[in-house]
Amino acid sequence: MEPATVLSISTAAVLIAITAYGIYVSFGPPSEELADPFEDHED
């Protein structure tokens, strides 16, 4: 394979992995530990 193809595939894989991790943290089991700043400070 050409180096440009390998670089493109690697970059795409990293971006997909970061996106998947962000979705997992936001909506998966770790989201139970996230604090909502709007609920903490009621006016």
DSSP file (Angstrom, degrees, kcal/mol; ACC not computed):
  #  RESIDUE AA STRUCTURE BP1 BP2  ACC     N-H-->O    O-->H-N    N-H-->O    O-->H-N    TCO  KAPPA ALPHA  PHI   PSI    X-CA   Y-CA   Z-CA
    1    1 A M              0   0    0      0, 0.0     0, 0.0     0, 0.0     0, 0.0   0.000 360.0 360.0 360.0 155.6    0.0    0.0    0.0
    2    2 A E     >  -     0   0    0      1,-0.1     4,-1.9     4,-0.0     3,-0.4  -0.516 360.0-120.4 -78.7 149.9    1.0    3.6   -0.5
    3    3 A P  H  > S+     0   0    0      0, 0.0     4,-2.5     0, 0.0     5,-0.2   0.839 112.7  57.1 -59.4 -33.5    2.0    5.6    2.6
    4    4 A A  H  > S+     0   0    0      2,-0.2     4,-2.3     1,-0.2     5,-0.1   0.883 106.6  49.4 -65.9 -37.2   -0.7    8.1    1.9
    5    5 A T  H  > S+     0   0    0     -3,-0.4     4,-2.5     2,-0.2     5,-0.2   0.917 111.4  48.3 -67.0 -43.9   -3.4    5.4    2.1
    6    6 A V  H  X S+     0   0    0     -4,-1.9     4,-2.5     1,-0.2    -2,-0.2   0.911 112.6  49.0 -62.8 -43.0   -2.0    4.0    5.3
    7    7 A L  H  X S+     0   0    0     -4,-2.5     4,-2.5     2,-0.2    -2,-0.2   0.906 111.7  49.1 -63.8 -42.0   -1.9    7.5    6.8
    8    8 A S  H  X S+     0   0    0     -4,-2.3     4,-2.3     2,-0.2    -2,-0.2   0.925 113.3  45.7 -64.3 -45.4   -5.5    8.2    5.8
    9    9 A I  H  X S+     0   0    0     -4,-2.5     4,-2.4     2,-0.2    -2,-0.2   0.901 113.6  49.9 -65.5 -40.8   -6.8    4.9    7.1
   10   10 A S  H  X S+     0   0    0     -4,-2.5     4,-2.3    -5,-0.2    -2,-0.2   0.918 111.4  48.4 -64.3 -43.5   -4.9    5.4   10.4
   11   11 A T  H  X S+     0   0    0     -4,-2.5     4,-2.3     1,-0.2    -2,-0.2   0.918 112.4  48.6 -63.1 -43.7   -6.2    8.9   10.8
   12   12 A A  H  X S+     0   0    0     -4,-2.3     4,-2.4     1,-0.2    -1,-0.2   0.899 110.7  51.2 -63.2 -41.0   -9.8    7.8   10.2
   13   13 A A  H  X S+     0   0    0     -4,-2.4     4,-2.3     2,-0.2    -1,-0.2   0.902 110.4  48.6 -64.1 -41.3   -9.4    4.9   12.6
   14   14 A V  H  X S+     0   0    0     -4,-2.3     4,-2.5     2,-0.2    -2,-0.2   0.924 112.0  48.7 -65.2 -44.2   -8.1    7.2   15.4
   15   15 A L  H  X S+     0   0    0     -4,-2.3     4,-2.2     1,-0.2    -2,-0.2   0.899 112.3  48.4 -63.2 -40.9  -11.0    9.7   14.8
   16   16 A I  H  X S+     0   0    0     -4,-2.4     4,-2.6     2,-0.2    -1,-0.2   0.897 111.5  50.6 -65.5 -40.2  -13.6    6.9   14.9
   17   17 A A  H  X S+     0   0    0     -4,-2.3     4,-2.3     2,-0.2    -2,-0.2   0.913 111.0  47.8 -64.4 -43.1  -12.0    5.5   18.1
   18   18 A I  H  X S+     0   0    0     -4,-2.5     4,-2.2     2,-0.2    -2,-0.2   0.916 113.4  48.3 -64.1 -42.6  -12.1    8.9   19.8
   19   19 A T  H  X S+     0   0    0     -4,-2.2     4,-2.3     2,-0.2    -2,-0.2   0.919 111.6  49.2 -63.2 -44.3  -15.7    9.5   18.7
   20   20 A A  H  X S+     0   0    0     -4,-2.6     4,-2.4     1,-0.2    -2,-0.2   0.897 111.0  50.2 -63.3 -40.7  -16.7    6.0   19.9
   21   21 A Y  H  X S+     0   0    0     -4,-2.3     4,-2.5     2,-0.2    -1,-0.2   0.904 109.8  51.0 -64.6 -41.3  -15.0    6.6   23.3
   22   22 A G  H  X S+     0   0    0     -4,-2.2     4,-2.2     2,-0.2    -2,-0.2   0.907 111.2  47.3 -62.9 -42.4  -16.8   10.0   23.7
   23   23 A I  H  X S+     0   0    0     -4,-2.3     4,-2.6     2,-0.2     5,-0.5   0.904 111.8  51.3 -64.6 -41.4  -20.2    8.4   23.0
   24   24 A Y  H  X S+     0   0    0     -4,-2.4     4,-2.2     1,-0.2     7,-0.3   0.919 112.8  44.6 -62.1 -44.1  -19.4    5.6   25.4
   25   25 A V  H  < S+     0   0    0     -4,-2.5    -1,-0.2     1,-0.2    -2,-0.2   0.875 116.9  46.7 -68.7 -36.3  -18.4    8.0   28.2
   26   26 A S  H  < S+     0   0    0     -4,-2.2    -2,-0.2    -5,-0.2    -1,-0.2   0.884 132.4  13.0 -73.4 -39.4  -21.4   10.3   27.5
   27   27 A F  H  < S+     0   0    0     -4,-2.6    -3,-0.2    -5,-0.2    -2,-0.2   0.544 110.6  80.9-118.9 -10.8  -24.2    7.7   27.3
   28   28 A G  S >< S-     0   0    0     -4,-2.2     3,-1.8    -5,-0.5     4,-0.2  -0.003 102.4 -67.3 -86.0-166.4  -22.7    4.4   28.6
   29   29 A P  G >  S+     0   0    0      0, 0.0     3,-1.6     0, 0.0     4,-0.3   0.809 126.9  63.4 -56.4 -34.8  -22.2    3.2   32.2
   30   30 A P  G >  S+     0   0    0      0, 0.0     3,-1.4     0, 0.0     4,-0.3   0.714  85.6  76.8 -64.8 -15.6  -19.6    5.9   33.1
   31   31 A S  G X  S+     0   0    0     -3,-1.8     3,-0.9    -7,-0.3    -6,-0.1   0.697  77.5  73.3 -68.5 -16.3  -22.2    8.6   32.5
   32   32 A E  G <  S+     0   0    0     -3,-1.6    -1,-0.3    -4,-0.2    -5,-0.0   0.804  96.3  50.3 -64.3 -27.9  -23.7    7.7   35.9
   33   33 A E  G <  S+     0   0    0     -3,-1.4    -1,-0.2    -4,-0.3     2,-0.2   0.536  86.1 107.4 -88.7  -7.7  -20.7    9.4   37.6
   34   34 A L    <   -     0   0    0     -3,-0.9     2,-0.3    -4,-0.3    -3,-0.0  -0.495  64.9-135.8 -74.1 140.0  -21.0   12.6   35.6
   35   35 A A        -     0   0    0     -2,-0.2     3,-0.1     3,-0.0    -2,-0.1  -0.757   3.8-139.6 -96.5 142.0  -22.2   15.7   37.5
   36   36 A D    >>  -     0   0    0     -2,-0.3     4,-1.4     1,-0.1     3,-0.8  -0.887   8.6-160.4 -99.6 109.1  -24.8   18.0   36.0
   37   37 A P  H 3> S+     0   0    0      0, 0.0     4,-1.1     0, 0.0    -1,-0.1   0.768  89.4  58.7 -63.9 -24.2  -23.7   21.6   36.9
   38   38 A F  H 34 S+     0   0    0      1,-0.2    -2,-0.0     2,-0.2    -3,-0.0   0.826 106.6  47.0 -74.1 -30.4  -27.3   22.9   36.3
   39   39 A E  H <4 S+     0   0    0     -3,-0.8     3,-0.3     1,-0.2    -1,-0.2   0.776 107.9  57.6 -78.5 -25.7  -28.8   20.6   38.9
   40   40 A D  H  < S+     0   0    0     -4,-1.4     2,-0.6     1,-0.2    -2,-0.2   0.825 109.2  44.6 -72.1 -31.5  -26.1   21.5   41.4
   41   41 A H  S  < S+     0   0    0     -4,-1.1     2,-0.3     2,-0.0    -1,-0.2  -0.745  72.8 176.8-119.9  82.1  -26.9   25.2   41.4
   42   42 A E              0   0    0     -2,-0.6    -3,-0.1    -3,-0.3    -4,-0.0  -0.670 360.0 360.0 -85.6 140.2  -30.6   25.7   41.5
   43   43 A D              0   0    0     -2,-0.3    -1,-0.1     0, 0.0    -2,-0.0   0.410 360.0 360.0-101.8 360.0  -31.8   29.3   41.7
